[in-house]
């Protein structure tokens, strides 16, 4: 009898001494931003992370998983456990455009992710360094045509929407533009300012600060109407070239993440981007804060996927480029 009690006691001690499993709610929440740090999208992600940390009373960290034009970070979230501990905050391209670009994409944007919230919109733009003589888009086109060696444009990544805008402008203007992809806007802007590349396409928000400081000049923006963030700058269409399209940032979870978790995060994020302190910072970056339900983001994602498919095809871009 004593032996049995001793064995039972030892088993109980061993069980109590064994490491307890870590509960999902005790783990940090990781928000993956699949591009480099330093741009407006990265800043947006960190602002949302700080508000989520306050609202959930849990640690929320931001991870920049760069590479392959955002696909590496996006795949990492697809492969994460659907427990609410890993989220993706991304611009439109990886989740609504890349399926039309890459024939062997490692994920299905519409099936492998659970939409959480649409958090901000933004326009694209073209800018030149201050030393470039062109003051308008038509002057830039004429300047490039006068010397084909000048026909290089930078963008934050190959196969992203700023790249497509460069390709489309080249076709619309009759230019053979050469693409110089960078690892994010923050890496490309110093070369634009220094004159190492004559022009650059990226999000308008990533240009605003340097434009206002006179280090670069924005020549056109991509929306249907002129942007409220930069005075006197025409749209591409107003400048004489039929290019248009705004974009957005959205948050996603791995598919099969429980709906109650998705809905809770959606409400927190929607409130976060409309909080006065965050909203003003986003406006300063050139971002228009939104904040939607999960269902609203799902509808936007599907509609934009259908909208961009013909634009990508018309660009002629292939992943090998």
C-alpha positions as CSV (number, residue, x, y, z in Angstrom):
1,X,0.0,0.0,0.0
2,X,2.8,2.3,0.9
3,X,4.6,1.5,-2.4
4,X,1.5,2.4,-4.3
5,X,1.1,5.7,-2.5
6,X,4.7,6.5,-3.0
7,X,4.5,5.8,-6.8
8,X,1.3,7.9,-7.0
9,X,2.9,10.8,-5.1
10,X,6.0,10.7,-7.4
11,X,3.7,10.7,-10.5
12,X,1.9,13.7,-9.1
13,X,5.1,15.6,-8.3
14,X,6.4,14.8,-11.9
15,X,3.2,16.1,-13.4
16,X,3.3,19.3,-11.4
17,X,7.0,19.8,-12.2
18,X,6.4,19.4,-16.0
19,X,6.3,22.6,-18.0
20,X,2.7,23.8,-18.4
21,X,1.6,24.4,-22.0
22,X,1.6,28.0,-23.0
23,X,-1.9,29.2,-23.7
24,X,-2.6,31.1,-26.9
25,X,-3.7,34.2,-25.1
26,X,-0.3,34.3,-23.2
27,X,1.7,34.5,-26.4
28,X,2.6,37.8,-28.1
29,X,0.5,38.7,-31.1
30,X,2.8,39.1,-34.1
31,X,1.8,41.4,-36.9
32,X,3.8,40.7,-40.0
33,X,4.4,43.6,-42.4
34,X,5.9,42.0,-45.5
35,X,8.1,45.0,-46.6
36,X,11.0,46.9,-45.1
37,X,10.8,49.2,-42.1
38,X,10.8,52.9,-42.6
39,X,7.9,53.6,-44.9
40,X,4.4,54.8,-44.1
41,X,3.0,51.2,-44.2
42,X,5.4,50.2,-41.5
43,X,4.5,53.2,-39.4
44,X,0.8,52.4,-39.9
45,X,1.4,48.8,-38.7
46,X,3.2,50.0,-35.6
47,X,0.5,52.5,-34.7
48,X,-2.1,49.8,-34.9
49,X,0.1,47.4,-32.9
50,X,0.3,49.9,-30.1
51,X,-3.4,50.4,-30.0
52,X,-4.1,46.6,-30.1
53,X,-1.7,46.2,-27.2
54,X,-3.6,48.7,-25.2
55,X,-7.0,47.2,-26.1
56,X,-6.1,43.6,-25.6
57,X,-3.6,44.0,-22.7
58,X,-1.3,41.7,-24.5
59,X,2.1,42.2,-26.1
60,X,1.8,43.0,-29.8
61,X,5.0,43.0,-31.9
62,X,5.7,44.0,-35.5
63,X,7.8,41.8,-37.7
64,X,9.2,43.0,-41.0
65,X,9.5,39.8,-43.2
66,X,10.8,41.3,-46.4
67,X,11.6,39.7,-49.7
68,X,10.0,38.6,-53.0
69,X,7.9,41.7,-53.2
70,X,6.0,40.9,-50.0
71,X,5.4,37.3,-50.8
72,X,7.7,35.8,-48.2
73,X,6.0,37.6,-45.3
74,X,2.6,36.8,-46.7
75,X,3.3,33.0,-47.0
76,X,4.7,33.1,-43.4
77,X,1.2,34.2,-42.2
78,X,-0.6,31.7,-44.4
79,X,1.4,29.0,-42.8
80,X,1.0,30.2,-39.2
81,X,-1.5,28.6,-36.8
82,X,-5.0,30.1,-37.0
83,X,-5.1,31.0,-33.4
84,X,-5.1,34.8,-33.5
85,X,-1.4,35.1,-32.6
86,X,-0.3,36.0,-36.2
87,X,-1.7,38.6,-38.4
88,X,-0.7,40.1,-41.8
89,X,-0.9,43.9,-42.4
90,X,-0.3,44.5,-46.1
91,X,-0.9,46.8,-49.0
92,X,-3.3,45.6,-51.7
93,X,-0.9,43.9,-54.1
94,X,0.0,40.7,-52.2
95,X,-3.7,39.9,-51.4
96,X,-5.5,41.2,-54.5
97,X,-3.1,41.5,-57.4
98,X,-0.3,38.9,-57.2
99,X,-2.6,36.0,-58.2
100,X,-2.8,37.7,-61.6
101,X,1.0,38.1,-61.8
102,X,2.7,35.0,-60.5
103,X,1.6,31.7,-62.1
104,X,3.0,29.7,-59.2
105,X,2.0,31.8,-56.3
106,X,2.5,29.9,-53.0
107,X,-0.9,31.0,-51.6
108,X,-4.4,31.8,-52.7
109,X,-5.2,35.4,-51.5
110,X,-9.0,34.8,-51.4
111,X,-8.9,31.3,-49.7
112,X,-5.8,31.2,-47.5
113,X,-6.6,34.3,-45.4
114,X,-9.4,35.6,-43.2
115,X,-10.0,39.3,-43.8
116,X,-9.9,41.4,-40.6
117,X,-10.1,45.1,-41.4
118,X,-9.5,47.6,-44.2
119,X,-7.5,50.3,-42.4
120,X,-6.3,53.0,-44.8
121,X,-6.3,54.1,-48.5
122,X,-3.6,55.8,-50.5
123,X,-2.7,57.0,-54.0
124,X,0.4,56.3,-56.0
125,X,2.6,59.0,-57.5
126,X,5.6,59.7,-59.7
127,X,8.3,62.0,-58.5
128,X,11.7,63.2,-59.8
129,X,14.8,64.5,-58.0
130,X,15.1,68.2,-57.5
131,X,18.0,68.4,-60.0
132,X,15.8,67.0,-62.9
133,X,14.7,69.9,-65.1
134,X,11.2,68.6,-65.8
135,X,8.4,70.5,-63.9
136,X,5.5,68.5,-65.4
137,X,4.9,64.9,-66.5
138,X,4.9,65.9,-70.2
139,X,8.2,67.7,-69.7
140,X,9.6,64.6,-68.1
141,X,8.5,62.4,-71.0
142,X,10.1,64.8,-73.5
143,X,13.3,64.9,-71.4
144,X,13.5,61.1,-71.4
145,X,12.8,60.9,-75.1
146,X,15.7,63.3,-75.8
147,X,18.1,60.8,-74.2
148,X,17.1,57.2,-73.7
149,X,19.8,56.8,-71.1
150,X,17.6,58.6,-68.8
151,X,14.7,56.1,-69.1
152,X,15.1,54.4,-65.7
153,X,12.5,54.4,-62.9
154,X,12.7,53.2,-59.4
155,X,10.0,51.4,-57.4
156,X,9.8,49.7,-54.0
157,X,9.6,46.2,-55.5
158,X,9.4,44.2,-58.8
159,X,5.8,43.1,-59.5
160,X,4.2,45.6,-57.1
161,X,1.6,48.2,-58.2
162,X,4.1,51.1,-58.5
163,X,6.1,48.9,-60.9
164,X,2.9,48.4,-63.0
165,X,2.3,52.2,-63.0
166,X,5.8,52.7,-64.4
167,X,5.2,50.1,-67.1
168,X,1.8,51.6,-68.0
169,X,3.2,55.1,-68.2
170,X,6.0,53.9,-70.4
171,X,3.4,52.3,-72.8
172,X,1.1,55.3,-72.7
173,X,3.9,57.7,-73.4
174,X,5.8,55.6,-75.9
175,X,8.8,55.2,-73.7
176,X,11.0,52.1,-73.2
177,X,11.4,52.5,-69.5
178,X,13.8,50.4,-67.5
179,X,12.8,49.3,-64.1
180,X,15.1,49.5,-61.0
181,X,13.5,47.6,-58.1
182,X,14.5,48.3,-54.6
183,X,13.7,46.7,-51.2
184,X,11.1,49.3,-50.2
185,X,10.6,53.0,-50.7
186,X,13.0,53.9,-47.9
187,X,15.8,52.3,-49.8
188,X,15.0,54.0,-53.1
189,X,14.3,57.6,-51.9
190,X,18.0,58.4,-51.2
191,X,19.0,57.5,-54.7
192,X,16.1,59.5,-56.2
193,X,17.2,62.5,-54.1
194,X,20.8,62.1,-55.1
195,X,20.0,61.8,-58.7
196,X,21.1,58.2,-59.1
197,X,17.7,57.4,-60.6
198,X,15.8,60.2,-62.4
199,X,12.2,59.1,-61.5
200,X,10.4,56.9,-59.1
201,X,6.9,55.4,-58.6
202,X,5.7,54.6,-55.1
203,X,2.9,55.5,-52.7
204,X,2.1,59.2,-52.5
205,X,2.5,59.1,-48.8
206,X,6.2,58.0,-49.1
207,X,6.9,61.1,-51.2
208,X,5.1,63.8,-49.3
209,X,7.7,64.7,-46.7
210,X,10.6,65.1,-49.2
211,X,8.3,66.8,-51.7
212,X,7.4,69.5,-49.1
213,X,11.0,69.9,-48.2
214,X,11.9,70.5,-51.9
215,X,14.2,67.5,-52.2
216,X,12.0,65.9,-54.9
217,X,9.0,67.0,-57.0
218,X,5.8,65.0,-57.3
219,X,4.5,65.3,-60.9
220,X,1.3,63.3,-60.9
221,X,-0.9,61.2,-58.6
222,X,-3.0,58.1,-59.4
223,X,-6.4,58.8,-58.0
224,X,-9.6,59.8,-59.7
225,X,-9.4,63.2,-58.1
226,X,-6.5,65.3,-57.0
227,X,-5.0,64.4,-53.6
228,X,-5.7,66.6,-50.7
229,X,-2.2,65.9,-49.4
230,X,-0.3,67.8,-52.1
231,X,-1.5,71.1,-53.5
232,X,-1.5,71.8,-57.2
233,X,-0.5,68.3,-58.4
234,X,-2.5,66.8,-61.2
235,X,-3.7,63.3,-61.6
236,X,-2.1,61.1,-64.3
237,X,-5.2,61.6,-66.4
238,X,-5.1,65.4,-66.0
239,X,-1.5,65.3,-67.0
240,X,-2.5,63.6,-70.2
241,X,-2.0,59.8,-69.5
242,X,-4.8,57.4,-68.9
243,X,-3.6,55.8,-65.7
244,X,-5.7,55.6,-62.5
245,X,-5.9,53.6,-59.3
246,X,-5.9,54.0,-55.6
247,X,-4.8,51.3,-53.2
248,X,-5.1,50.3,-49.5
249,X,-3.8,48.6,-46.5
250,X,-5.6,45.7,-44.9
251,X,-5.2,43.3,-42.0
252,X,-5.6,39.5,-42.5
253,X,-5.4,36.4,-40.4
254,X,-4.7,32.9,-41.5
255,X,-7.7,31.1,-42.9
256,X,-9.8,29.2,-40.2
257,X,-9.0,31.7,-37.5
258,X,-12.1,31.7,-35.3
259,X,-14.7,34.3,-36.2
260,X,-14.9,35.7,-32.7
261,X,-11.2,36.5,-32.7
262,X,-11.4,38.0,-36.2
263,X,-14.4,40.2,-35.2
264,X,-12.7,41.4,-32.0
265,X,-9.5,42.3,-33.8
266,X,-11.6,44.0,-36.5
267,X,-13.3,46.3,-34.0
268,X,-10.1,47.2,-32.3
269,X,-8.3,48.0,-35.6
270,X,-11.2,50.1,-36.9
271,X,-11.3,52.1,-33.7
272,X,-7.5,52.4,-33.7
273,X,-7.2,54.1,-37.1
274,X,-10.0,56.5,-36.2
275,X,-8.6,57.4,-32.8
276,X,-7.7,61.2,-33.0
277,X,-4.0,60.7,-32.3
278,X,-3.5,57.9,-34.8
279,X,-5.8,59.5,-37.4
280,X,-3.8,62.7,-37.5
281,X,-0.5,60.8,-37.8
282,X,-1.9,58.8,-40.7
283,X,-3.1,62.0,-42.5
284,X,0.4,63.4,-41.9
285,X,1.8,60.3,-43.8
286,X,-0.7,60.9,-46.7
287,X,-2.9,58.0,-45.7
288,X,-6.7,58.2,-45.4
289,X,-7.8,56.1,-42.4
290,X,-10.8,53.9,-42.9
291,X,-11.5,51.0,-40.6
292,X,-14.1,48.4,-41.7
293,X,-15.6,45.1,-40.7
294,X,-14.1,41.8,-41.8
295,X,-17.0,41.3,-44.3
296,X,-16.4,44.8,-45.9
297,X,-12.7,44.1,-46.4
298,X,-13.6,40.7,-48.0
299,X,-15.8,42.5,-50.5
300,X,-13.2,45.2,-51.2
301,X,-10.5,42.5,-51.7
302,X,-12.6,40.5,-54.2
303,X,-13.7,43.6,-56.2
304,X,-10.1,44.9,-56.5
305,X,-8.8,41.5,-57.5
306,X,-11.3,41.6,-60.4
307,X,-10.5,45.3,-61.2
308,X,-6.7,44.8,-61.3
309,X,-6.7,41.6,-63.4
310,X,-7.0,43.4,-66.8
311,X,-4.6,46.1,-65.7
312,X,-1.9,43.6,-64.9
313,X,-2.5,41.8,-68.2
314,X,-2.3,45.1,-70.1
315,X,1.0,45.9,-68.5
316,X,2.7,42.9,-70.1
317,X,4.6,42.2,-66.9
318,X,6.0,38.7,-66.3
319,X,7.7,37.6,-63.1
320,X,11.0,37.1,-65.0
321,X,11.2,40.8,-65.6
